Amino acid sequence: MKKSILSLIMLSFFFVAMAQKSEITAAKNNYALFEIGLQTKTPIKKQLETLELAKANTDKAILNEKTKDLAELWAYRGVIYSSIAVTDTLNKSNAESAFKTAQEAIVKAKSLDAKSEFKQQIENAEKNLAIMMQNKGVAAFAKKDYKEAYTSFKFISEVMPTDSLFSMYTAIAANSAQLYDEAIKYYAKTIEINPKNPSLYQELGRVYLVKSDTAAALKVIEAGRAAHPEYMGLVYDELNIYLNKGEASKQIAKIENAIAKDPKNKTLLFVAGVAYSAAKQRDKAEASYKKALELDPNYADAIYNLAIIYIDRGNNYIIEANKLPNNKASEAKYNDLKKKFETELSNAIPLLEKARELNPKDVNTLTTLREVYVKTNKLEKAAEVKKALEQL
């Protein structure tokens, strides 16, 4: 008899425990129905109705002393509320309220789930919130609300710390919002996750330049060039830094070494021409541009820069001529220098005309061509170019 009474007591405890967890079970079952609805493309209204039932189950369970501190409850509460947040695209306030509740549930679930039994549910909840924040971030970026976009993408980056894509989006949004320290942080993080993208080094270097930290920019560029020696964007940026510092000659040796390894690289030859020009080594610059044009006769930048070499050389001749004393003894020398001036400008004209043909709306090319036409007394052609400039 005593044994029978003991069995009844044990059975009653079992049913009490089952009753206490019934709301969690119901929440799980309703959430499972929601997942089936997703797979079968059930209308969103019906999906939300199922989620509301699951939500109500967790609301009741957190009021129960026996279940309110169960990791299972909070993990499923997080995934259920996060599903509401991402699914309810019509009721913004409901979605945002669910988002906040899901965040709170995720924090609670993590604190209770010491054995990581419900890790999957917690991760799914975080991914749901990330989807919602992705939508917000994309919409904010499209509206040029870069601070809002940054906040949204930062949330995702923290939820998915090894996802280089959202780390990069966070960096881009921060940079666009002029949050330069944050941009530096997230570009650096993205490079750490995915060092295979050379443009990340370039963007990080440019953010440092905005902050006038040239030393840090050069350090990043050097690291990028070591990892991606073929990426010419970094070569350009490094050269521009030294050009702005008036130290282009420091780059010449690096560029020459690169050309020795890759003599058919037209871009390296062009960069060498720029460096030589900045260092006043115009003959070497001319040779470099010509080599680049042998590889690509339609290389517009090289064509234009070669024309500038001839124009500068011609201008130097006429400056020298104008310094001569105005007397009979200097006449022959003056005429010789004037002839050299005209020859150099005549060499520049077909190049500028070719550059115009390749880039008919380039203001620099048109302006320079007009000036050369005027200096060579080709006034009708100068007037035509002037008209083309006015019509841009």
C-alpha positions as a Markdown table, in Angstrom:
| # | Residue | x | y | z |
|---|---|---|---|---|
| 1 | Met | 0.0 | 0.0 | 0.0 |
| 2 | Lys | 2.8 | 2.4 | 0.9 |
| 3 | Lys | 4.5 | 1.6 | -2.4 |
| 4 | Ser | 1.3 | 2.4 | -4.3 |
| 5 | Ile | 1.0 | 5.8 | -2.5 |
| 6 | Leu | 4.6 | 6.6 | -3.2 |
| 7 | Ser | 4.1 | 5.8 | -6.9 |
| 8 | Leu | 1.1 | 8.1 | -7.0 |
| 9 | Ile | 3.1 | 10.9 | -5.4 |
| 10 | Met | 5.9 | 10.5 | -7.9 |
| 11 | Leu | 3.4 | 10.5 | -10.8 |
| 12 | Ser | 1.8 | 13.7 | -9.5 |
| 13 | Phe | 5.2 | 15.4 | -9.4 |
| 14 | Phe | 5.8 | 14.2 | -13.0 |
| 15 | Phe | 2.5 | 15.7 | -14.2 |
| 16 | Val | 3.1 | 19.0 | -12.3 |
| 17 | Ala | 6.5 | 19.3 | -14.0 |
| 18 | Met | 5.0 | 18.5 | -17.3 |
| 19 | Ala | 2.3 | 21.1 | -16.8 |
| 20 | Gln | 4.9 | 23.7 | -15.8 |
| 21 | Lys | 6.8 | 23.1 | -19.1 |
| 22 | Ser | 3.7 | 22.8 | -21.2 |
| 23 | Glu | 3.9 | 26.5 | -22.3 |
| 24 | Ile | 7.5 | 26.0 | -23.5 |
| 25 | Thr | 6.4 | 22.9 | -25.4 |
| 26 | Ala | 3.5 | 24.7 | -26.9 |
| 27 | Ala | 5.9 | 27.6 | -27.9 |
| 28 | Lys | 8.2 | 25.1 | -29.5 |
| 29 | Asn | 5.4 | 23.4 | -31.4 |
| 30 | Asn | 4.0 | 26.7 | -32.6 |
| 31 | Tyr | 7.4 | 27.8 | -33.7 |
| 32 | Ala | 7.8 | 24.5 | -35.6 |
| 33 | Leu | 4.5 | 25.2 | -37.4 |
| 34 | Phe | 5.9 | 28.7 | -38.3 |
| 35 | Glu | 9.0 | 27.1 | -39.9 |
| 36 | Ile | 6.8 | 24.7 | -41.9 |
| 37 | Gly | 4.8 | 27.7 | -43.0 |
| 38 | Leu | 8.0 | 29.3 | -44.2 |
| 39 | Gln | 8.9 | 26.3 | -46.3 |
| 40 | Thr | 5.5 | 26.0 | -47.8 |
| 41 | Lys | 5.2 | 29.7 | -48.4 |
| 42 | Thr | 2.2 | 30.3 | -46.2 |
| 43 | Pro | 0.9 | 33.9 | -46.3 |
| 44 | Ile | 2.7 | 36.2 | -44.0 |
| 45 | Lys | -0.5 | 37.0 | -42.1 |
| 46 | Lys | -0.8 | 33.3 | -41.2 |
| 47 | Gln | 2.8 | 33.1 | -40.3 |
| 48 | Leu | 2.5 | 36.0 | -37.9 |
| 49 | Glu | -0.6 | 34.4 | -36.3 |
| 50 | Thr | 1.4 | 31.3 | -35.5 |
| 51 | Leu | 4.2 | 33.4 | -34.1 |
| 52 | Glu | 1.8 | 35.3 | -32.0 |
| 53 | Leu | 0.6 | 32.0 | -30.4 |
| 54 | Ala | 4.2 | 31.0 | -29.8 |
| 55 | Lys | 4.9 | 34.5 | -28.3 |
| 56 | Ala | 1.9 | 34.1 | -26.0 |
| 57 | Asn | 3.2 | 30.8 | -24.8 |
| 58 | Thr | 6.6 | 32.3 | -23.8 |
| 59 | Asp | 4.9 | 35.3 | -22.2 |
| 60 | Lys | 3.1 | 32.9 | -19.9 |
| 61 | Ala | 6.1 | 30.7 | -19.2 |
| 62 | Ile | 8.2 | 33.7 | -18.0 |
| 63 | Leu | 5.6 | 34.3 | -15.3 |
| 64 | Asn | 5.9 | 30.8 | -13.9 |
| 65 | Glu | 8.4 | 30.5 | -11.0 |
| 66 | Lys | 9.3 | 27.0 | -12.2 |
| 67 | Thr | 10.1 | 27.9 | -15.8 |
| 68 | Lys | 11.1 | 31.6 | -15.8 |
| 69 | Asp | 14.8 | 30.8 | -15.5 |
| 70 | Leu | 15.1 | 28.0 | -18.0 |
| 71 | Ala | 17.6 | 28.6 | -20.8 |
| 72 | Glu | 15.3 | 26.7 | -23.2 |
| 73 | Leu | 12.5 | 29.2 | -22.6 |
| 74 | Trp | 14.7 | 32.3 | -23.2 |
| 75 | Ala | 16.4 | 30.7 | -26.3 |
| 76 | Tyr | 13.0 | 30.0 | -27.9 |
| 77 | Arg | 11.6 | 33.4 | -26.8 |
| 78 | Gly | 14.6 | 35.0 | -28.5 |
| 79 | Val | 14.1 | 33.1 | -31.8 |
| 80 | Ile | 10.3 | 33.6 | -31.7 |
| 81 | Tyr | 10.4 | 37.4 | -31.1 |
| 82 | Ser | 13.2 | 37.8 | -33.6 |
| 83 | Ser | 11.1 | 36.0 | -36.2 |
| 84 | Ile | 8.3 | 38.4 | -35.5 |
| 85 | Ala | 10.7 | 41.3 | -35.9 |
| 86 | Val | 11.9 | 40.2 | -39.3 |
| 87 | Thr | 8.6 | 38.9 | -40.6 |
| 88 | Asp | 6.3 | 41.8 | -39.7 |
| 89 | Thr | 7.1 | 44.2 | -42.5 |
| 90 | Leu | 3.8 | 46.0 | -42.3 |
| 91 | Asn | 3.6 | 47.0 | -38.6 |
| 92 | Lys | 6.9 | 48.8 | -37.9 |
| 93 | Ser | 6.2 | 49.5 | -34.2 |
| 94 | Asn | 5.4 | 45.8 | -33.6 |
| 95 | Ala | 8.6 | 44.7 | -35.4 |
| 96 | Glu | 10.7 | 47.2 | -33.4 |
| 97 | Ser | 9.1 | 46.1 | -30.1 |
| 98 | Ala | 9.7 | 42.5 | -31.0 |
| 99 | Phe | 13.3 | 43.3 | -31.9 |
| 100 | Lys | 14.0 | 44.9 | -28.5 |
| 101 | Thr | 12.4 | 41.9 | -26.7 |
| 102 | Ala | 14.4 | 39.5 | -28.8 |
| 103 | Gln | 17.6 | 41.3 | -27.8 |
| 104 | Glu | 16.8 | 41.0 | -24.1 |
| 105 | Ala | 15.9 | 37.3 | -24.5 |
| 106 | Ile | 19.1 | 36.6 | -26.3 |
| 107 | Val | 21.2 | 38.2 | -23.5 |
| 108 | Lys | 19.2 | 36.2 | -20.9 |
| 109 | Ala | 19.5 | 32.9 | -22.8 |
| 110 | Lys | 23.3 | 33.3 | -23.1 |
| 111 | Ser | 23.6 | 33.9 | -19.4 |
| 112 | Leu | 21.6 | 30.8 | -18.6 |
| 113 | Asp | 22.8 | 28.4 | -21.3 |
| 114 | Ala | 26.1 | 27.4 | -19.6 |
| 115 | Lys | 26.3 | 24.1 | -21.5 |
| 116 | Ser | 25.4 | 25.6 | -24.9 |
| 117 | Glu | 22.5 | 23.3 | -25.3 |
| 118 | Phe | 20.5 | 26.0 | -27.1 |
| 119 | Lys | 23.3 | 27.6 | -29.0 |
| 120 | Gln | 21.6 | 27.0 | -32.4 |
| 121 | Gln | 18.3 | 28.7 | -31.3 |
| 122 | Ile | 20.3 | 31.7 | -30.0 |
| 123 | Glu | 22.3 | 31.9 | -33.2 |
| 124 | Asn | 19.2 | 31.7 | -35.3 |
| 125 | Ala | 17.7 | 34.6 | -33.2 |
| 126 | Glu | 20.8 | 36.7 | -33.7 |
| 127 | Lys | 20.7 | 36.0 | -37.5 |
| 128 | Asn | 17.0 | 37.1 | -37.6 |
| 129 | Leu | 17.9 | 40.4 | -36.0 |
| 130 | Ala | 20.8 | 40.7 | -38.4 |
| 131 | Ile | 18.5 | 40.3 | -41.3 |
| 132 | Met | 16.3 | 43.1 | -40.0 |
| 133 | Met | 19.3 | 45.4 | -39.4 |
| 134 | Gln | 20.6 | 44.6 | -42.9 |
| 135 | Asn | 17.3 | 45.8 | -44.4 |
| 136 | Lys | 17.5 | 48.9 | -42.3 |
| 137 | Gly | 21.1 | 49.5 | -43.1 |
| 138 | Val | 20.6 | 49.2 | -46.9 |
| 139 | Ala | 17.6 | 51.5 | -46.8 |
| 140 | Ala | 19.4 | 54.1 | -44.7 |
| 141 | Phe | 22.4 | 54.0 | -47.0 |
| 142 | Ala | 20.2 | 54.5 | -50.0 |
| 143 | Lys | 18.8 | 57.6 | -48.3 |
| 144 | Lys | 22.3 | 58.7 | -47.5 |
| 145 | Asp | 21.6 | 58.5 | -43.8 |
| 146 | Tyr | 25.1 | 57.1 | -43.2 |
| 147 | Lys | 25.1 | 57.2 | -39.4 |
| 148 | Glu | 21.9 | 55.1 | -39.3 |
| 149 | Ala | 23.5 | 52.7 | -41.9 |
| 150 | Tyr | 26.6 | 52.5 | -39.8 |
| 151 | Thr | 24.6 | 51.7 | -36.6 |
| 152 | Ser | 22.7 | 48.9 | -38.5 |
| 153 | Phe | 25.8 | 47.3 | -40.1 |
| 154 | Lys | 27.8 | 47.6 | -36.9 |
| 155 | Phe | 25.1 | 45.5 | -35.1 |
| 156 | Ile | 25.4 | 42.8 | -37.8 |
| 157 | Ser | 29.2 | 42.9 | -37.6 |
| 158 | Glu | 29.1 | 42.3 | -33.9 |
| 159 | Val | 26.6 | 39.5 | -34.2 |
| 160 | Met | 28.7 | 37.9 | -37.0 |
| 161 | Pro | 32.2 | 38.9 | -36.1 |
| 162 | Thr | 33.8 | 36.7 | -38.8 |
| 163 | Asp | 31.7 | 38.0 | -41.7 |
| 164 | Ser | 34.0 | 40.2 | -43.7 |
| 165 | Leu | 31.2 | 41.5 | -45.9 |
| 166 | Phe | 29.3 | 43.2 | -43.1 |
| 167 | Ser | 32.5 | 44.4 | -41.4 |
| 168 | Met | 33.3 | 46.1 | -44.7 |
| 169 | Tyr | 29.8 | 47.6 | -45.0 |
| 170 | Thr | 30.3 | 49.0 | -41.5 |
| 171 | Ala | 33.6 | 50.6 | -42.5 |
| 172 | Ile | 32.1 | 52.1 | -45.7 |
| 173 | Ala | 29.1 | 53.5 | -43.8 |
| 174 | Ala | 31.3 | 54.9 | -41.0 |
| 175 | Asn | 33.6 | 56.5 | -43.6 |
| 176 | Ser | 30.6 | 58.0 | -45.4 |
| 177 | Ala | 29.3 | 59.3 | -42.1 |
| 178 | Gln | 32.8 | 60.9 | -41.4 |
| 179 | Leu | 33.2 | 58.6 | -38.4 |
| 180 | Tyr | 36.8 | 58.1 | -39.4 |
| 181 | Asp | 38.1 | 56.3 | -36.2 |
| 182 | Glu | 35.3 | 53.8 | -36.6 |
| 183 | Ala | 36.0 | 53.4 | -40.3 |
| 184 | Ile | 39.7 | 52.7 | -39.5 |
| 185 | Lys | 38.6 | 50.1 | -36.9 |
| 186 | Tyr | 36.3 | 48.2 | -39.2 |
| 187 | Tyr | 38.6 | 48.4 | -42.3 |
| 188 | Ala | 41.4 | 47.0 | -40.2 |
| 189 | Lys | 39.1 | 44.3 | -38.9 |
| 190 | Thr | 37.9 | 43.4 | -42.4 |
| 191 | Ile | 41.6 | 43.1 | -43.6 |
| 192 | Glu | 42.2 | 40.8 | -40.6 |
| 193 | Ile | 39.3 | 38.6 | -41.6 |
| 194 | Asn | 39.9 | 38.8 | -45.4 |
| 195 | Pro | 43.4 | 40.0 | -46.4 |
| 196 | Lys | 42.8 | 38.9 | -50.0 |
| 197 | Asn | 41.0 | 42.1 | -51.0 |
| 198 | Pro | 43.7 | 44.7 | -52.0 |
| 199 | Ser | 41.2 | 47.6 | -52.2 |
| 200 | Leu | 40.7 | 47.4 | -48.4 |
| 201 | Tyr | 44.2 | 48.4 | -47.9 |
| 202 | Gln | 43.7 | 51.3 | -50.3 |
| 203 | Glu | 40.6 | 52.5 | -48.5 |
| 204 | Leu | 42.1 | 52.2 | -45.1 |
| 205 | Gly | 45.1 | 54.2 | -46.3 |
| 206 | Arg | 42.9 | 56.9 | -47.7 |
| 207 | Val | 41.0 | 57.2 | -44.4 |
| 208 | Tyr | 44.3 | 57.8 | -42.6 |
| 209 | Leu | 45.1 | 60.5 | -45.2 |
| 210 | Val | 41.8 | 62.2 | -44.4 |
| 211 | Lys | 43.0 | 62.3 | -40.8 |
| 212 | Ser | 46.4 | 63.7 | -42.0 |
| 213 | Asp | 48.2 | 60.6 | -40.7 |
| 214 | Thr | 50.6 | 60.1 | -43.6 |
| 215 | Ala | 52.8 | 57.7 | -41.7 |
| 216 | Ala | 50.0 | 55.4 | -40.9 |
| 217 | Ala | 48.7 | 55.6 | -44.5 |
| 218 | Leu | 52.1 | 54.6 | -45.9 |
| 219 | Lys | 52.4 | 51.8 | -43.4 |
| 220 | Val | 49.1 | 50.4 | -44.6 |
| 221 | Ile | 50.0 | 50.9 | -48.3 |
| 222 | Glu | 53.3 | 49.1 | -47.8 |
| 223 | Ala | 51.6 | 46.2 | -46.1 |
| 224 | Gly | 49.1 | 46.1 | -49.0 |
| 225 | Arg | 51.8 | 46.2 | -51.6 |
| 226 | Ala | 53.6 | 43.4 | -49.9 |
| 227 | Ala | 50.5 | 41.3 | -49.9 |
| 228 | His | 49.3 | 42.4 | -53.4 |
| 229 | Pro | 52.3 | 43.6 | -55.5 |
| 230 | Glu | 50.2 | 43.4 | -58.7 |
| 231 | Tyr | 47.5 | 45.9 | -57.4 |
| 232 | Met | 48.3 | 49.3 | -59.1 |
| 233 | Gly | 45.9 | 51.3 | -57.0 |
| 234 | Leu | 48.3 | 51.1 | -54.1 |
| 235 | Val | 51.3 | 52.1 | -56.3 |
| 236 | Tyr | 49.4 | 55.2 | -57.4 |
| 237 | Asp | 48.4 | 56.1 | -53.8 |
| 238 | Glu | 51.9 | 55.7 | -52.5 |
| 239 | Leu | 53.3 | 57.8 | -55.4 |
| 240 | Asn | 50.7 | 60.5 | -54.8 |
| 241 | Ile | 51.7 | 60.8 | -51.1 |
| 242 | Tyr | 55.4 | 61.3 | -52.1 |
| 243 | Leu | 54.4 | 63.7 | -54.9 |
| 244 | Asn | 52.4 | 65.8 | -52.4 |
| 245 | Lys | 55.4 | 65.8 | -50.0 |
| 246 | Gly | 57.7 | 66.8 | -52.9 |
| 247 | Glu | 59.6 | 63.5 | -52.5 |
| 248 | Ala | 58.8 | 61.7 | -55.7 |
| 249 | Ser | 62.4 | 60.7 | -56.2 |
| 250 | Lys | 62.0 | 58.4 | -53.2 |
| 251 | Gln | 59.6 | 56.3 | -55.2 |
| 252 | Ile | 61.7 | 56.0 | -58.4 |
| 253 | Ala | 63.9 | 53.1 | -57.2 |
| 254 | Lys | 60.8 | 51.1 | -56.1 |
| 255 | Ile | 59.1 | 51.7 | -59.5 |
| 256 | Glu | 62.2 | 50.8 | -61.4 |
| 257 | Asn | 62.6 | 47.6 | -59.5 |
| 258 | Ala | 58.9 | 46.8 | -60.2 |
| 259 | Ile | 59.4 | 47.5 | -64.0 |
| 260 | Ala | 62.5 | 45.2 | -64.0 |
| 261 | Lys | 60.3 | 42.4 | -62.8 |
| 262 | Asp | 57.4 | 43.3 | -65.1 |
| 263 | Pro | 58.7 | 45.3 | -68.1 |
| 264 | Lys | 55.5 | 44.9 | -70.1 |
| 265 | Asn | 53.3 | 46.6 | -67.5 |
| 266 | Lys | 52.1 | 49.8 | -69.1 |
| 267 | Thr | 50.8 | 51.2 | -65.9 |
| 268 | Leu | 54.1 | 50.9 | -64.1 |
| 269 | Leu | 55.8 | 52.6 | -67.0 |
| 270 | Phe | 53.2 | 55.4 | -66.8 |
| 271 | Val | 53.8 | 55.7 | -63.0 |
| 272 | Ala | 57.5 | 55.9 | -63.7 |
| 273 | Gly | 56.9 | 58.8 | -66.1 |
| 274 | Val | 54.9 | 60.7 | -63.5 |
| 275 | Ala | 57.7 | 60.1 | -60.9 |
| 276 | Tyr | 60.4 | 61.2 | -63.4 |
| 277 | Ser | 58.5 | 64.3 | -64.3 |
| 278 | Ala | 58.1 | 65.3 | -60.7 |
| 279 | Ala | 61.8 | 64.8 | -60.2 |
| 280 | Lys | 62.5 | 67.0 | -63.2 |
| 281 | Gln | 63.9 | 64.1 | -65.2 |
| 282 | Arg | 61.9 | 64.9 | -68.3 |
| 283 | Asp | 64.0 | 62.8 | -70.7 |
| 284 | Lys | 63.4 | 59.7 | -68.7 |
| 285 | Ala | 59.7 | 60.6 | -68.3 |
| 286 | Glu | 59.4 | 60.9 | -72.1 |
| 287 | Ala | 61.0 | 57.5 | -72.6 |
| 288 | Ser | 58.7 | 55.9 | -70.1 |
| 289 | Tyr | 55.6 | 57.3 | -71.6 |
| 290 | Lys | 56.7 | 56.2 | -75.1 |
| 291 | Lys | 57.3 | 52.7 | -73.8 |
| 292 | Ala | 53.9 | 52.6 | -72.3 |
| 293 | Leu | 52.4 | 53.8 | -75.7 |
| 294 | Glu | 54.3 | 51.1 | -77.5 |
| 295 | Leu | 52.3 | 48.6 | -75.4 |
| 296 | Asp | 49.1 | 50.5 | -75.7 |
| 297 | Pro | 48.9 | 53.2 | -78.4 |
| 298 | Asn | 45.5 | 54.3 | -77.0 |
| 299 | Tyr | 46.7 | 54.8 | -73.4 |
| 300 | Ala | 45.0 | 58.3 | -73.0 |
| 301 | Asp | 46.8 | 59.3 | -69.8 |
| 302 | Ala | 50.2 | 58.5 | -71.2 |
| 303 | Ile | 49.4 | 60.4 | -74.5 |
| 304 | Tyr | 48.3 | 63.5 | -72.5 |
| 305 | Asn | 51.3 | 63.4 | -70.2 |
| 306 | Leu | 53.7 | 63.0 | -73.1 |
| 307 | Ala | 52.2 | 66.0 | -74.7 |
| 308 | Ile | 52.8 | 68.0 | -71.5 |
| 309 | Ile | 56.5 | 67.0 | -71.6 |
| 310 | Tyr | 56.8 | 68.6 | -75.0 |
| 311 | Ile | 54.8 | 71.6 | -74.0 |
| 312 | Asp | 56.9 | 72.2 | -70.8 |
| 313 | Arg | 60.1 | 71.7 | -72.8 |
| 314 | Gly | 58.9 | 74.2 | -75.4 |
| 315 | Asn | 57.9 | 76.7 | -72.7 |
| 316 | Asn | 61.4 | 76.5 | -71.3 |
| 317 | Tyr | 62.9 | 77.3 | -74.7 |
| 318 | Ile | 60.7 | 80.4 | -75.1 |
| 319 | Ile | 61.4 | 81.5 | -71.5 |
| 320 | Glu | 65.1 | 81.3 | -72.2 |
| 321 | Ala | 64.6 | 83.2 | -75.5 |
| 322 | Asn | 62.7 | 86.0 | -73.8 |
| 323 | Lys | 65.6 | 86.5 | -71.4 |
| 324 | Leu | 68.0 | 87.3 | -74.2 |
| 325 | Pro | 68.9 | 90.9 | -74.7 |
| 326 | Asn | 67.1 | 92.6 | -77.5 |
| 327 | Asn | 70.0 | 93.2 | -79.9 |
| 328 | Lys | 71.5 | 91.9 | -83.2 |
| 329 | Ala | 73.9 | 89.6 | -81.5 |
| 330 | Ser | 71.1 | 87.7 | -79.8 |
| 331 | Glu | 68.9 | 87.4 | -82.8 |
| 332 | Ala | 70.2 | 84.1 | -84.1 |
| 333 | Lys | 70.0 | 82.5 | -80.7 |
| 334 | Tyr | 66.5 | 83.9 | -80.2 |
| 335 | Asn | 65.3 | 82.5 | -83.6 |
| 336 | Asp | 66.9 | 79.1 | -82.8 |
| 337 | Leu | 65.1 | 78.9 | -79.4 |
| 338 | Lys | 61.8 | 80.1 | -81.0 |
| 339 | Lys | 62.1 | 77.4 | -83.6 |
| 340 | Lys | 62.7 | 74.7 | -80.9 |
| 341 | Phe | 59.7 | 76.1 | -79.0 |
| 342 | Glu | 57.5 | 75.7 | -82.1 |
| 343 | Thr | 58.8 | 72.2 | -82.8 |
| 344 | Glu | 58.0 | 71.0 | -79.3 |
| 345 | Leu | 54.5 | 72.4 | -79.5 |
| 346 | Ser | 54.0 | 70.9 | -83.0 |
| 347 | Asn | 55.0 | 67.5 | -81.4 |
| 348 | Ala | 52.4 | 68.0 | -78.7 |
| 349 | Ile | 49.5 | 68.8 | -81.0 |
| 350 | Pro | 48.8 | 65.4 | -82.6 |
| 351 | Leu | 49.1 | 63.8 | -79.1 |
| 352 | Leu | 46.5 | 66.2 | -77.7 |
| 353 | Glu | 44.3 | 65.7 | -80.7 |
| 354 | Lys | 44.5 | 61.9 | -80.1 |
| 355 | Ala | 43.8 | 62.4 | -76.4 |
| 356 | Arg | 40.8 | 64.5 | -77.3 |
| 357 | Glu | 39.6 | 61.7 | -79.7 |
| 358 | Leu | 39.8 | 59.2 | -76.8 |
| 359 | Asn | 38.3 | 61.5 | -74.2 |
| 360 | Pro | 36.3 | 64.2 | -76.1 |
| 361 | Lys | 34.8 | 65.7 | -72.9 |
| 362 | Asp | 38.0 | 65.9 | -70.9 |
| 363 | Val | 38.4 | 69.6 | -69.8 |
| 364 | Asn | 42.1 | 69.4 | -69.2 |
| 365 | Thr | 42.8 | 68.0 | -72.6 |
| 366 | Leu | 40.6 | 70.6 | -74.4 |
| 367 | Thr | 42.0 | 73.5 | -72.4 |
| 368 | Thr | 45.6 | 72.5 | -73.1 |
| 369 | Leu | 44.8 | 71.9 | -76.8 |
| 370 | Arg | 43.2 | 75.3 | -77.1 |
| 371 | Glu | 46.2 | 77.0 | -75.5 |
| 372 | Val | 48.7 | 75.2 | -77.9 |
| 373 | Tyr | 46.6 | 76.2 | -80.9 |
| 374 | Val | 46.7 | 79.8 | -79.8 |
| 375 | Lys | 50.5 | 79.7 | -79.2 |
| 376 | Thr | 51.0 | 78.1 | -82.7 |
| 377 | Asn | 48.7 | 80.7 | -84.3 |
| 378 | Lys | 46.0 | 78.1 | -85.2 |
| 379 | Leu | 43.3 | 80.4 | -84.3 |
| 380 | Glu | 40.4 | 78.8 | -86.1 |
| 381 | Lys | 41.1 | 75.5 | -84.4 |
| 382 | Ala | 41.4 | 77.3 | -81.1 |
| 383 | Ala | 38.0 | 78.9 | -81.6 |
| 384 | Glu | 36.5 | 75.5 | -82.3 |
| 385 | Val | 37.9 | 74.0 | -79.1 |
| 386 | Lys | 36.7 | 77.0 | -77.2 |
| 387 | Lys | 33.2 | 76.4 | -78.5 |
| 388 | Ala | 33.4 | 72.7 | -77.5 |
| 389 | Leu | 34.5 | 73.8 | -74.0 |
| 390 | Glu | 31.5 | 76.1 | -73.7 |
| 391 | Gln | 29.1 | 73.4 | -74.7 |
| 392 | Leu | 30.3 | 71.0 | -71.9 |
